[in-house]
Amino acid sequence: MPTVILTGPPVPGSPLADELRALGFDVRPATGPEEAAAVLARVPADQRVGVVDSGFVGHVHALRLALTDPRFDACAVTGALAVQPGARPALDRAVAAAGTAEGDATATTATTGATATVDATTGATGSATVGTGATVGTGPVLRDPYADRLADAVEAAGTAVQRPELGTLVATVPATPAERAEAAAAVASVDDEAVRLRTAVKSRDGFFTTFCVSPYSRYIARWCARRGLTPNQVTTASLITALIAAGCAATGDRWGYVTAGVLLLVSFVLDCTDGQLARYSLQYSTMGAWLDATFDRAKEYSFYAGLALGAARNGDDVWALALGAMILMTCRHVVDFAFNEANHDATANTSPTAALSDRLDSVGWTVWLRRMIILPIGERWAMIAVLTALTTPRIVFYALLVGCAFGALYTTAGRVLRSLTRKAKRTARAAQALADLTDSGPLAELAARLVGRMAPGAGIAAAVIGSAALLWTAWAYDFGGRQVIIAAVLYVLLAGAAVARPLNGALDWLVPPVFRAAEYTTVLILAAKADVPGALPAAFGLIAAVAYHHYDTVYRIRGGTGAPPHWLVRTVGGHEGRVLLTVVLAAVLARDAFPVALTATAVFVALVVLVESIRFWVSSGAPAVHDEGEPA
């Protein structure tokens, strides 16, 4: 059980100790710094420990934000500090340096010449600060709570201290009865639970999610929290619901399509609820990060497969459309991820296009319009659900392809304009992130050494030329033709040339999505040209496995832990190795054997990637984060 050290003389009638116990803490009093140091020494080093001034007045949720958030090694609000084991040495040093003086000390206020009695532990003498930044009190005073001094010392020692935005919440250490009454009135004037519910919802979300789901899903999240359910359990329930929906769609019957549409909407409500539950109860976890990062894709792509199976039962083969929708969606996300990674820490990161976007944001309706037209996950799932219930799988996929293509063109064009019109200096970290997102394997590495450094801007040119030549050749020539093998070899060489120098050019963030489009679409074209049963479903499985690897790479980079180990990329061949392997298999195998080869490749990639991914995300070294949702 985590421990809170309640410092300073007890305040008669204060509910603070009970509130801390309700938050799950073992409360141990300490009247002075020397006693606080002794109590701290008895707390195991592998436990979370907090220090709270006994005179603290504020909302319970302010304490919750400071003391229970697992994402940060150290976190503080006025009068309260908590550290995890990683920051414990810094806290130990801060407590030791705080001194052993206890009791009362006399302080003279320079501005008034008045003498005030100051508690040696809290250091408080006469003002109260609320979450909005307002200060209440009767005159100039000195105020230095013990927990605040410890937080400053921990931060000075090099440990980052997270200080959450409190908004209208109150967190203060008043010094006089009058100030305490004033702070209590400020607490009473703000509904703690209403703030907690409001902040459980993401501040930036799509129109459908904001107005059609979040108004009630936040209450579902609270219902789950009060019954001890975890975000991971809700996430799993969302996945199971979506898989059942995919099974219903696979029946090919109208009742199955209607049921599938309803269940898909239920799954999306649960998908919103899990994140809101995590924010409501601060239940962030490494496993939750992995589940939330991957299950959305598993749900959506499983539903695509269900629709394709249902259509096949009625004699309509839409596997190519399902595969096209998955490719388009994945490439669109890679565009988002690569652009953000290239620019999130760039300097002089401004452009006329960005300025225009900021001006449009000041006009409320344009914000919602621009969020809707890119077909984010809420609008997309709502469209899929309604069309599934009312129409056919083919129409669903046509609508998906048109809508997602428009959204992809809109966002990509805007980002290209921003990149061309801004003068930004990108960091080495951004260049490394883009290199990791390219997923270059041993063949590309060898080619890069042979080619040597290219001219600035040659990376994107090499990627586009190699990818265009490969796709055109695969489309124009017969299945298994030697021309396709030649184009694949050229693709490997140009893939190496593309990463031969750091990807810090204005448009180099396009290199990863270009490679994704080339690899996925090549598999689609070859499977379609094989024209044998099972080829397109096998291609769907292979691309799903590879896409999981690419999403896993993205979320590891976003979590701050870096890309997957290089041995994994080498083992699964890199994008250029998989392309060359697929092309060679098409050339040397009989058409009937091609689906088997694709299936075997898919199983191998999936096993290697999933085993390592699961090991990483459930390990203690993975970051305790909760993804805030996909960018589109």
Secondary structure as the mmCIF struct_conf table of DSSP 4:
data_model
#
loop_
_struct_conf.conf_type_id
_struct_conf.id
_struct_conf.beg_label_comp_id
_struct_conf.beg_label_asym_id
_struct_conf.beg_label_seq_id
_struct_conf.end_label_comp_id
_struct_conf.end_label_asym_id
_struct_conf.end_label_seq_id
STRN STRN1 THR A 3 THR A 7
BEND BEND1 GLY A 8 PRO A 9
TURN_TY1_P TURN_TY1_P1 PRO A 12 GLY A 13
HELX_RH_AL_P HELX_RH_AL_P1 LEU A 16 ALA A 22
TURN_TY1_P TURN_TY1_P2 LEU A 23 GLY A 24
HELX_LH_PP_P HELX_LH_PP_P1 PHE A 25 PHE A 25
STRN STRN2 ASP A 26 ALA A 30
BEND BEND2 THR A 31 GLY A 32
HELX_RH_AL_P HELX_RH_AL_P2 PRO A 33 ALA A 41
TURN_TY1_P TURN_TY1_P3 ARG A 42 ARG A 42
BEND BEND3 VAL A 43 VAL A 43
TURN_TY1_P TURN_TY1_P4 ALA A 45 ASP A 46
BEND BEND4 GLN A 47 GLN A 47
STRN STRN3 VAL A 49 ASP A 53
TURN_TY1_P TURN_TY1_P5 SER A 54 GLY A 55
STRN STRN4 VAL A 57 GLY A 58
HELX_RH_AL_P HELX_RH_AL_P3 VAL A 60 LEU A 67
BEND BEND5 THR A 68 THR A 68
TURN_TY1_P TURN_TY1_P6 PRO A 70 ARG A 71
BEND BEND6 ASP A 73 ASP A 73
STRN STRN5 ALA A 74 VAL A 77
TURN_TY1_P TURN_TY1_P7 THR A 78 GLY A 79
STRN STRN6 ALA A 80 VAL A 83
HELX_RH_3T_P HELX_RH_3T_P1 PRO A 85 ALA A 87
HELX_RH_AL_P HELX_RH_AL_P4 ARG A 88 ALA A 97
TURN_TY1_P TURN_TY1_P8 ALA A 98 ALA A 98
BEND BEND7 THR A 100 THR A 100
BEND BEND8 GLY A 103 GLY A 103
STRN STRN7 ASP A 104 THR A 108
TURN_TY1_P TURN_TY1_P9 ALA A 110 THR A 112
STRN STRN8 THR A 115 ASP A 119
TURN_TY1_P TURN_TY1_P10 ALA A 120 THR A 122
STRN STRN9 ALA A 124 ALA A 124
BEND BEND9 GLY A 126 GLY A 126
STRN STRN10 ALA A 128 THR A 129
STRN STRN11 VAL A 130 VAL A 130
TURN_TY1_P TURN_TY1_P11 GLY A 131 THR A 132
BEND BEND10 GLY A 133 GLY A 133
STRN STRN12 THR A 135 VAL A 136
BEND BEND11 THR A 138 GLY A 139
STRN STRN13 ARG A 143 ARG A 143
HELX_RH_AL_P HELX_RH_AL_P5 TYR A 146 ALA A 156
TURN_TY1_P TURN_TY1_P12 ALA A 157 GLY A 158
STRN STRN14 GLN A 162 GLN A 162
TURN_TY1_P TURN_TY1_P13 GLY A 167 THR A 168
STRN STRN15 VAL A 170 VAL A 170
STRN STRN16 ALA A 171 THR A 172
BEND BEND12 THR A 176 THR A 176
HELX_RH_AL_P HELX_RH_AL_P6 PRO A 177 ALA A 188
TURN_TY1_P TURN_TY1_P14 SER A 189 SER A 189
BEND BEND13 VAL A 190 VAL A 190
HELX_RH_AL_P HELX_RH_AL_P7 ASP A 192 THR A 199
TURN_TY1_P TURN_TY1_P15 ALA A 200 ALA A 200
BEND BEND14 VAL A 201 VAL A 201
BEND BEND15 SER A 203 ARG A 204
HELX_RH_AL_P HELX_RH_AL_P8 PHE A 207 PHE A 208
HELX_RH_PI_P HELX_RH_PI_P1 THR A 209 VAL A 213
HELX_RH_AL_P HELX_RH_AL_P9 SER A 214 ARG A 226
TURN_TY1_P TURN_TY1_P16 ARG A 227 GLY A 228
HELX_RH_AL_P HELX_RH_AL_P10 PRO A 231 ALA A 249
TURN_TY1_P TURN_TY1_P17 ALA A 250 THR A 251
BEND BEND16 ASP A 253 ASP A 253
HELX_RH_AL_P HELX_RH_AL_P11 ARG A 254 SER A 281
TURN_TY1_P TURN_TY1_P18 LEU A 282 LEU A 282
HELX_RH_AL_P HELX_RH_AL_P12 THR A 286 ARG A 313
TURN_TY1_P TURN_TY1_P19 ASN A 314 GLY A 315
HELX_RH_AL_P HELX_RH_AL_P13 TRP A 319 ASN A 343
TURN_TY1_P TURN_TY1_P20 HIS A 344 ASP A 345
STRN STRN17 THR A 347 THR A 347
BEND BEND17 ALA A 348 ALA A 348
HELX_RH_AL_P HELX_RH_AL_P14 PRO A 352 ASP A 361
TURN_TY1_P TURN_TY1_P21 SER A 362 SER A 362
BEND BEND18 VAL A 363 VAL A 363
HELX_RH_AL_P HELX_RH_AL_P15 GLY A 364 ILE A 373
TURN_TY1_P TURN_TY1_P22 ILE A 374 ILE A 374
HELX_RH_AL_P HELX_RH_AL_P16 ILE A 377 LEU A 390
BEND BEND19 THR A 391 THR A 391
HELX_RH_AL_P HELX_RH_AL_P17 PRO A 393 THR A 421
STRN STRN18 LYS A 425 LYS A 425
HELX_RH_AL_P HELX_RH_AL_P18 ALA A 428 THR A 438
TURN_TY1_P TURN_TY1_P23 ASP A 439 ASP A 439
HELX_RH_AL_P HELX_RH_AL_P19 PRO A 442 VAL A 451
HELX_LH_PP_P HELX_LH_PP_P2 ARG A 453 ALA A 455
TURN_TY1_P TURN_TY1_P24 PRO A 456 GLY A 457
HELX_RH_AL_P HELX_RH_AL_P20 ALA A 458 ALA A 476
BEND BEND20 TYR A 477 TYR A 477
TURN_TY1_P TURN_TY1_P25 PHE A 479 GLY A 480
HELX_RH_AL_P HELX_RH_AL_P21 ARG A 482 ALA A 498
TURN_TY1_P TURN_TY1_P26 VAL A 499 VAL A 499
BEND BEND21 ALA A 500 ARG A 501
BEND BEND22 LEU A 503 LEU A 503
BEND BEND23 GLY A 505 GLY A 505
TURN_TY1_P TURN_TY1_P27 ALA A 506 LEU A 507
HELX_RH_3T_P HELX_RH_3T_P2 ASP A 508 LEU A 510
HELX_RH_AL_P HELX_RH_AL_P22 VAL A 511 ALA A 530
BEND BEND24 VAL A 532 VAL A 532
TURN_TY1_P TURN_TY1_P28 PRO A 533 GLY A 534
HELX_RH_AL_P HELX_RH_AL_P23 ALA A 535 ARG A 558
TURN_TY1_P TURN_TY1_P29 GLY A 559 GLY A 560
BEND BEND25 THR A 561 THR A 561
BEND BEND26 ALA A 563 ALA A 563
HELX_LH_PP_P HELX_LH_PP_P3 PRO A 564 PRO A 565
HELX_RH_AL_P HELX_RH_AL_P24 HIS A 566 THR A 571
TURN_TY1_P TURN_TY1_P30 VAL A 572 GLY A 573
HELX_RH_AL_P HELX_RH_AL_P25 GLY A 574 VAL A 588
BEND BEND27 LEU A 589 LEU A 589
HELX_RH_3T_P HELX_RH_3T_P3 ARG A 591 ALA A 593
HELX_RH_AL_P HELX_RH_AL_P26 PHE A 594 TRP A 617
TURN_TY1_P TURN_TY1_P31 VAL A 618 VAL A 618
BEND BEND28 SER A 619 SER A 619
TURN_TY1_P TURN_TY1_P32 SER A 620 GLY A 621
BEND BEND29 ALA A 622 ALA A 622
#
